[in-house]
Amino acid sequence: MAKTRISISLDEEQADRIRQHAERAGMDVSAYLVHAATRQMAETEAMEDQFSEVDALIAAAEAEAASLAPGAGTADEHLTEQEHRNVQAVLNLVYGQGGRAP
């Protein structure tokens, strides 16, 4: 397999730390960086896979919200006083005291 060279720029302090870590791992700098990048990519892909269903639900909810008319879903006069308090308590959990989005 043909190899491809990638050039990176970094501070001397970062370069020294990478060299030290590579040496401790018994690797040259190239092998160490490839190993670190490959490991990071695997972790990222695993997280993306784990949360893909949640991400899809969020995207669907955002799309639905974007399609609503301005002010849709804000009429709350039909709520009881207890329901108002419950809604406010949840909003306080989400947004902090005051319960309103920034």
N, C-alpha and C positions, 0 to 999 in steps of 0.2 A: 504494500500500500504506500502510495506517495505521501510524503509529509508536507505540510504547509506551515510556513513561518508566520507568526503573528507577533507584531512589535507592540510593546506597551511602554508607557511612560509613567514613572512613579518617583516619589521622593526618595532620596538616598536612604533615609531612615527606614522607610517601608521596604526598600530593596534589601537592606541589611537584615531586617527581621525575617524576610522571606528566605534569604540565604541560610540564616541560622536554623530556622524551622526545617528547611529542606535537609540540611546536614544532619540534624537530630533524627529525622525520619529515614536517613540513609538513602536519600534521593538527590538527584541533581535538580536544579531549579526548574527546568522545563517539566520534568516528570512530576515534581511536587505541585506546580501550578495546574497541570492537566488533571492530576488527581483531585485537587481542591475544587476546581471548576466542575469536574464531572460529578463529584459528590454533591455540590450545591445544586446542580441541575437536577439530579435525581431527587433531592429533597423537595425542590420547588415543584417538580412534576407530581410527586406523591401528594403534596398539599393541594395542588390544583385538582387532581383526581378525587381526593377526599371531599373537597368542597364544591365540586362541579354542580351537584344537584342544588345546593344552597344558592350558588351563584346564578343558576338558571331561574330559580324562584325569585330572586331579587330582581333580575333583569325583567322578568315577566311583570312583576309588581310595578317596577318603574315605568315600563311601557304602558301599563294600564293606567297608572296615575297621570302620565303625560297626556293620555287621551281624554281624560275627564275635563269637563267644562270648568272654567275658573269658578272657585267657590263651591264646587260639587262636594258633597259629603261633609260640609261644615255646619249645616243646620242641625243644632242639637237641642232645640226647644222641646222636642218630644222626650228627652231623657228625664228620668226622675232625679231628685236631688242626690240620692245615693249613687246613681250612675254617673252624675257629674263629678262627685267626689272620687269615684273609682277611676274615671278617665284622667282626672287631674293627678291622682297618685301615680298612675302609669307614666304620664307625661313627665312628672317630676323625676321618676327613675331614669327615663330616657334622656331628658334634656337638662336635668337639674331643677332646682327650685324655680318656680315661675312657669315651667312646663311648656315653653314655646320654642320652636325651632329658631335658630339664629337668622 
